[in-house]
Amino acid sequence: MGIFVPEANLPMGITVSNVYMSFSGEVIYTCPTNGQYNVNTHYKVYKDDTKQPDTNIRIPLNVQVSDISVGVYTTLYTALKNLYPGAEDAQVVATVWCWTSHGAATSATGSGEVAEPVAESNPTSNVISE
């Protein structure tokens, strides 16, 4: 999960374009304070959604909200989009492996396409995720 940003002026004074930003792999701290919630974490800036090579651009983010029932990630990505107008949600496609009662494996993408059965399956690995 992440966002694509066409152009961003980063807090350290660098301007980048066509980048991918994500909270992937980051610890998120949520602290209730005086009827509000402080949500603290970092986001990373990558050259694209493959996240390869890993990035060394890691920027802290602090968000204060009164309600986190919409979800912490929703709150964080909304705050990130407010910082970078023009940002768009990234389309994430995951491959999910399904085993039939006959032991054959098939894969499906997030677009609903189903691939041909796979000859050798590994029933210990059910989901390939981000």
Phi and psi in degrees as GROMACS dihedral restraints (atoms count N, CA, C in turn):
[ dihedral_restraints ]
;  ai    aj    ak    al  type     phi  dphi    fc
    3     4     5     6     1   179.3    20    10
    4     5     6     7     1  -171.5    20    10
    6     7     8     9     1  -131.6    20    10
    7     8     9    10     1   149.5    20    10
    9    10    11    12     1   -97.2    20    10
   10    11    12    13     1   135.4    20    10
   12    13    14    15     1  -122.6    20    10
   13    14    15    16     1   118.8    20    10
   15    16    17    18     1   -65.9    20    10
   16    17    18    19     1   -38.0    20    10
   18    19    20    21     1  -153.2    20    10
   19    20    21    22     1   133.3    20    10
   21    22    23    24     1  -138.6    20    10
   22    23    24    25     1   133.7    20    10
   24    25    26    27     1   -97.9    20    10
   25    26    27    28     1   103.4    20    10
   27    28    29    30     1   -74.6    20    10
   28    29    30    31     1   154.5    20    10
   30    31    32    33     1   -57.0    20    10
   31    32    33    34     1   -25.3    20    10
   33    34    35    36     1   -85.7    20    10
   34    35    36    37     1     7.0    20    10
   36    37    38    39     1    93.8    20    10
   37    38    39    40     1     5.3    20    10
   39    40    41    42     1   -91.6    20    10
   40    41    42    43     1   137.7    20    10
   42    43    44    45     1  -105.8    20    10
   43    44    45    46     1   126.8    20    10
   45    46    47    48     1  -125.5    20    10
   46    47    48    49     1   158.9    20    10
   48    49    50    51     1  -135.9    20    10
   49    50    51    52     1   151.3    20    10
   51    52    53    54     1    51.9    20    10
   52    53    54    55     1    58.0    20    10
   54    55    56    57     1  -115.4    20    10
   55    56    57    58     1   165.8    20    10
   57    58    59    60     1  -114.7    20    10
   58    59    60    61     1   132.6    20    10
   60    61    62    63     1  -121.2    20    10
   61    62    63    64     1   140.4    20    10
   63    64    65    66     1  -152.7    20    10
   64    65    66    67     1   154.8    20    10
   66    67    68    69     1   -98.0    20    10
   67    68    69    70     1     7.4    20    10
   69    70    71    72     1   -54.5    20    10
   70    71    72    73     1   128.1    20    10
   72    73    74    75     1    79.3    20    10
   73    74    75    76     1     3.4    20    10
   75    76    77    78     1   -96.1    20    10
   76    77    78    79     1   146.4    20    10
   78    79    80    81     1   -80.9    20    10
   79    80    81    82     1   136.9    20    10
   81    82    83    84     1  -116.1    20    10
   82    83    84    85     1   124.6    20    10
   84    85    86    87     1  -104.4    20    10
   85    86    87    88     1   130.2    20    10
   87    88    89    90     1  -122.7    20    10
   88    89    90    91     1   123.0    20    10
   90    91    92    93     1  -130.6    20    10
   91    92    93    94     1   119.0    20    10
   93    94    95    96     1   -74.5    20    10
   94    95    96    97     1   133.0    20    10
   96    97    98    99     1  -145.5    20    10
   97    98    99   100     1   115.3    20    10
   99   100   101   102     1    50.4    20    10
  100   101   102   103     1    49.0    20    10
  102   103   104   105     1    77.7    20    10
  103   104   105   106     1     2.1    20    10
  105   106   107   108     1  -117.0    20    10
  106   107   108   109     1   168.1    20    10
  108   109   110   111     1  -122.5    20    10
  109   110   111   112     1   128.5    20    10
  111   112   113   114     1   -95.3    20    10
  112   113   114   115     1   122.9    20    10
  114   115   116   117     1  -113.2    20    10
  115   116   117   118     1   117.8    20    10
  117   118   119   120     1  -120.4    20    10
  118   119   120   121     1   134.5    20    10
  120   121   122   123     1  -164.3    20    10
  121   122   123   124     1  -169.3    20    10
  123   124   125   126     1  -127.2    20    10
  124   125   126   127     1   153.0    20    10
  126   127   128   129     1  -120.3    20    10
  127   128   129   130     1   153.9    20    10
  129   130   131   132     1  -111.4    20    10
  130   131   132   133     1   150.0    20    10
  132   133   134   135     1  -114.2    20    10
  133   134   135   136     1   121.6    20    10
  135   136   137   138     1  -116.5    20    10
  136   137   138   139     1   161.5    20    10
  138   139   140   141     1   -71.6    20    10
  139   140   141   142     1   -27.4    20    10
  141   142   143   144     1  -162.0    20    10
  142   143   144   145     1  -179.3    20    10
  144   145   146   147     1   -76.0    20    10
  145   146   147   148     1    -0.8    20    10
  147   148   149   150     1   -75.3    20    10
  148   149   150   151     1   -19.5    20    10
  150   151   152   153     1    59.3    20    10
  151   152   153   154     1    26.6    20    10
  153   154   155   156     1  -122.9    20    10
  154   155   156   157     1   134.3    20    10
  156   157   158   159     1   -69.7    20    10
  157   158   159   160     1   165.8    20    10
  159   160   161   162     1   -59.8    20    10
  160   161   162   163     1   155.6    20    10
  162   163   164   165     1  -103.2    20    10
  163   164   165   166     1   155.8    20    10
  165   166   167   168     1  -110.2    20    10
  166   167   168   169     1     8.8    20    10
  168   169   170   171     1   -93.3    20    10
  169   170   171   172     1   105.1    20    10
  171   172   173   174     1  -131.3    20    10
  172   173   174   175     1   120.4    20    10
  174   175   176   177     1  -120.9    20    10
  175   176   177   178     1   130.3    20    10
  177   178   179   180     1   -71.4    20    10
  178   179   180   181     1   148.7    20    10
  180   181   182   183     1  -139.2    20    10
  181   182   183   184     1   130.9    20    10
  183   184   185   186     1  -123.8    20    10
  184   185   186   187     1   123.3    20    10
  186   187   188   189     1  -122.5    20    10
  187   188   189   190     1   134.5    20    10
  189   190   191   192     1  -113.7    20    10
  190   191   192   193     1   122.0    20    10
  192   193   194   195     1  -135.4    20    10
  193   194   195   196     1   159.2    20    10
  195   196   197   198     1   -93.2    20    10
  196   197   198   199     1   -18.5    20    10
  198   199   200   201     1  -140.4    20    10
  199   200   201   202     1   124.2    20    10
  201   202   203   204     1  -111.4    20    10
  202   203   204   205     1    16.4    20    10
  204   205   206   207     1   -68.0    20    10
  205   206   207   208     1   -18.1    20    10
  207   208   209   210     1   -74.9    20    10
  208   209   210   211     1   -13.2    20    10
  210   211   212   213     1   112.2    20    10
  211   212   213   214     1   141.5    20    10
  213   214   215   216     1   -66.1    20    10
  214   215   216   217     1   -42.8    20    10
  216   217   218   219     1   -65.4    20    10
  217   218   219   220     1   -38.8    20    10
  219   220   221   222     1   -61.1    20    10
  220   221   222   223     1   -44.7    20    10
  222   223   224   225     1   -60.8    20    10
  223   224   225   226     1   -45.7    20    10
  225   226   227   228     1   -67.3    20    10
  226   227   228   229     1   -44.7    20    10
  228   229   230   231     1   -67.5    20    10
  229   230   231   232     1   -32.3    20    10
  231   232   233   234     1   -64.0    20    10
  232   233   234   235     1   -44.6    20    10
  234   235   236   237     1   -63.6    20    10
  235   236   237   238     1   -39.9    20    10
  237   238   239   240     1   -65.4    20    10
  238   239   240   241     1   -41.2    20    10
  240   241   242   243     1   -65.8    20    10
  241   242   243   244     1   -32.2    20    10
  243   244   245   246     1   -68.2    20    10
  244   245   246   247     1   -32.5    20    10
  246   247   248   249     1   -71.8    20    10
  247   248   249   250     1   -31.8    20    10
  249   250   251   252     1  -125.4    20    10
  250   251   252   253     1    83.1    20    10
  252   253   254   255     1   -58.1    20    10
  253   254   255   256     1   142.8    20    10
  255   256   257   258     1    95.1    20    10
  256   257   258   259     1    -7.6    20    10
  258   259   260   261     1   -68.0    20    10
  259   260   261   262     1   144.9    20    10
  261   262   263   264     1  -127.8    20    10
  262   263   264   265     1   147.2    20    10
  264   265   266   267     1   -61.4    20    10
  265   266   267   268     1   138.6    20    10
  267   268   269   270     1   -82.9    20    10
  268   269   270   271     1   139.9    20    10
  270   271   272   273     1   -81.7    20    10
  271   272   273   274     1   116.9    20    10
  273   274   275   276     1  -102.6    20    10
  274   275   276   277     1   126.7    20    10
  276   277   278   279     1  -117.1    20    10
  277   278   279   280     1   118.7    20    10
  279   280   281   282     1  -108.4    20    10
  280   281   282   283     1   148.3    20    10
  282   283   284   285     1   -99.9    20    10
  283   284   285   286     1   127.9    20    10
  285   286   287   288     1  -115.2    20    10
  286   287   288   289     1   128.2    20    10
  288   289   290   291     1   -95.0    20    10
  289   290   291   292     1   132.6    20    10
  291   292   293   294     1  -123.8    20    10
  292   293   294   295     1   135.0    20    10
  294   295   296   297     1  -104.6    20    10
  295   296   297   298     1   132.9    20    10
  297   298   299   300     1   -85.8    20    10
  298   299   300   301     1   172.9    20    10
  300   301   302   303     1   -66.5    20    10
  301   302   303   304     1   -16.4    20    10
  303   304   305   306     1   -90.4    20    10
  304   305   306   307     1     0.1    20    10
  306   307   308   309     1    86.9    20    10
  307   308   309   310     1     1.6    20    10
  309   310   311   312     1   -83.9    20    10
  310   311   312   313     1   145.4    20    10
  312   313   314   315     1  -106.3    20    10
  313   314   315   316     1   140.8    20    10
  315   316   317   318     1  -128.7    20    10
  316   317   318   319     1   159.5    20    10
  318   319   320   321     1  -122.4    20    10
  319   320   321   322     1   151.7    20    10
  321   322   323   324     1  -136.2    20    10
  322   323   324   325     1   142.5    20    10
  324   325   326   327     1   -97.6    20    10
  325   326   327   328     1   171.6    20    10
  327   328   329   330     1   -63.4    20    10
  328   329   330   331     1   -15.4    20    10
  330   331   332   333     1   -84.3    20    10
  331   332   333   334     1    -2.5    20    10
  333   334   335   336     1    92.5    20    10
  334   335   336   337     1     0.0    20    10
  336   337   338   339     1   -76.5    20    10
  337   338   339   340     1   139.5    20    10
  339   340   341   342     1  -113.8    20    10
  340   341   342   343     1   129.5    20    10
  342   343   344   345     1   -85.8    20    10
  343   344   345   346     1   172.9    20    10
  345   346   347   348     1   -66.9    20    10
  346   347   348   349     1   154.9    20    10
  348   349   350   351     1   -57.6    20    10
  349   350   351   352     1   147.1    20    10
  351   352   353   354     1   -95.3    20    10
  352   353   354   355     1   134.1    20    10
  354   355   356   357     1   -62.8    20    10
  355   356   357   358     1   -50.6    20    10
  357   358   359   360     1  -109.1    20    10
  358   359   360   361     1   124.9    20    10
  360   361   362   363     1  -112.7    20    10
  361   362   363   364     1   159.4    20    10
  363   364   365   366     1  -124.1    20    10
  364   365   366   367     1    92.8    20    10
  366   367   368   369     1   -66.9    20    10
  367   368   369   370     1    -7.1    20    10
  369   370   371   372     1   -83.8    20    10
  370   371   372   373     1   -11.1    20    10
  372   373   374   375     1  -117.4    20    10
  373   374   375   376     1    99.7    20    10
  375   376   377   378     1   -88.7    20    10
  376   377   378   379     1   -31.8    20    10
  378   379   380   381     1  -135.8    20    10
  379   380   381   382     1   134.9    20    10
  381   382   383   384     1  -104.1    20    10
  382   383   384   385     1   117.5    20    10
  384   385   386   387     1  -125.5    20    10
  385   386   387   388     1   177.4    20    10
